[in-house]
Amino acid sequence: MADQVANYTEDSIRSLDWKEHIRLRPGMYIGKLGDGSAQDDGIYVLVKEIIDNSIDEHMMGFGKTIDVKVSEHKVEVRDYGRGIPLGKVVDCVSKINTGGKYDSGAFQKSVGLNGVGTKAVNALSTYFKVQSYRDGKTKVAEFERGEIVNDAKETTTSARNGTQIVFRPDETIFKNYHFIPQYLDDLIWNYCFLNAGLTINFNGVKYHSEKGLYDLLSRKTDVDSLRYPIIHLKGDDIEIALSHTNQYGEEYYSFVNGQYTTQGGTHQAALREALVKTIREFYNKNFDATDVRASIVGAIAVRVQEPVFESQTKTKLGSQNVAPDGPTMRTFVNDFVKKALDDYLHKDSKTADALLKRILQSERERKEIAGIKKLANERAKKANLHNKKLRDCRIHLDDKKADEDLRNATTLFITEGDSASGSITKSRDVQTQAVFSLRGKPLNCYGQTKKVVYENEEFNLLQHALNIEDGLDGLRYDKIVIATDADVDGMHIRLLLLTYFLQFFPDLVRRGHVYILETPLFRVRNKKETIYCYSDEERRAAIAKLGNKPEITRFKGLGEISPDEFKGFIGPDMRLEPIILKKETSIKEILSFYMGKNTPDRQDFIIENLRIEKDLAEEVA
């Protein structure tokens, strides 16, 4: 150590060029890396950074169509805007602080502001091609990991003006990555909802919206379950859509300059405040704020000058003002909601009556469980002091002082039984991984009211461990991972837990926080190598690779896997299956099918999908 201190000279100072820095510290530019199992993983940020540039062209009035193709490991985006000026094609994708976004006259309210996005995609791709078509001429440049490999001369072309980008994310940085179609589908739809009239052709399918955020809420909700028709309000640089449902929790979709701010920010906070204030004044009643917002589903999109985000990935807005010399975000949103929503409710008495009924229902429900909630919370507070169910970690998602990468890595494993809990507890990372142990099978809470969350000790303790009683703002873990055996009992526990989350905390699932842990079914090994297999297909491939009759072990439960082995399955490369709610998924219908009475439909489904343990054993043999 003394030698190292003594040798600290000018030679110790190293200056990285742009691509080296991006590749060494990718999280600074695109947030977390991930393998594609989470909606905000890096590979989706790469896709978004490229499409954002095409969207900015569309917003400026150039190009009504964008073509996007995403295959297993390749992304192509072609727009029909003005095309990058041919003399700047190479600079625009390979020189930090070079771009058109600094000219605020050209891009007043654009998505990308700092000229970094495309360069990050270039540096983090094994192959990157940019081609600009402009006024009968075209220019191509190709790169590998940010290094230029082909700088072609300008040639003539008959193609329409615009820009094409093709890239392949680098597998050495995004390990075992895969694109989940539903996440890409949501991404493309959001662009269309925020740019009514734009058409995106995604993998040969046309995406188009005429009514903007009205269409977004129609797609994201079960329209039949809405308590009143969607209220759609539009103004200069602001658009809002909202309604109330019968589900628990609040649900918001917020956007700034076309960017989906998944973690909200000043605009979303202003909307929540403005709705309560306006509704209280309209009905001239001092409703509790939680009663007004209970079961609300809303969307807000604002366009601001020089937005300030809390990270490079722009998932949370930090701007206090809508423009450097303009009103505060709070005043801007509040003034708009106060006038537009008040006018709407005065004109539509049916909606006003339905809205009042929903608020009064929430008020009744809150008062009904107030007594039991108080008792349950006192019990939970005592239990938390010596909560044997929870082996907590040191860092939490809501710990603002902690490093962002560590906060994003926070995980709560929900396990069954002592043996599985013991294996995970011994092999986990105590900094960011916590374990919550279930005692047997949890209660089937299908069709129950929220009262059951407080009456059932296990559910109440889980709610407190997650810190979600009053919404997701204080959520303590980024990922909630159901880690049960892949047998009949384990599957049943998964269903019971998903019923609990979908029934009482649907936002947790909608925002992509709930996962299933995939653990290996087989271990195939010889004296030189061990391969863990997650499917029968992988098992066959491992046998073929190792040859000469390797030893095959079938894991029947998590408790059979030693802590040393388990370390690899819950490490940075762990396999997680996200729980995704699709457009056609009605929470009410799915819970009724799986957790309701044993209907003939469900009996047929079980028979059709039955797989007997004996069949698997024969395959292994």
Secondary structure, DSSP 8 states (H G I E B T S, - for coil): -HHHHHT-SGGG-----HHHHHHHSTHHHHS----SSSTTSHHHHHHHHHHHHHHHHHHTT--SEEEEEE-SS-EEEEE-SS---GGGHHHHHHSTT-SSTT-TTT-TT-S--SS-HHHHHHHTEEEEEEEEEETTEEEEEEEETTEEEEE---EE--S-SEEEEEEEE-TTTSTT----HHHHHHHHHHHHHHSTT-EEEETTEEEE-SSTHHHHHHHHS-GGG-SS--EEEEETTEEEEEEE-SSSS-EEEEEETTEE-TT-BHHHHHHHHHHHHHHHHHHT----HHHHHTTEEEEEEE--SS--BSSTT--SB--SBSSTTS-BHHHHHHHHHHHHHHHHHHH-HHHHHHHHHHHHHHHHHHHHTHHHHHHHHHHHHHHHHT-TTEE--S--TT-TTS-HHHHHT-EEEEEESHHHHHHHHHHS-TTTEEEEEE-SS----TT--THHHHHSHHHHHHHHHHT-TT-GGG---SEEEEE--SSHHHHHHHHHHHHHHHHH-HHHHHTT-EEEE---SEEEE-SS-EEEESSHHHHHHHHHHH-S--EEEE--SGGGS-HHHHHHHTSTT--EEE----TT--HHHHHHHHHSS--HHHHHHHHHT---HHHHHHHH-
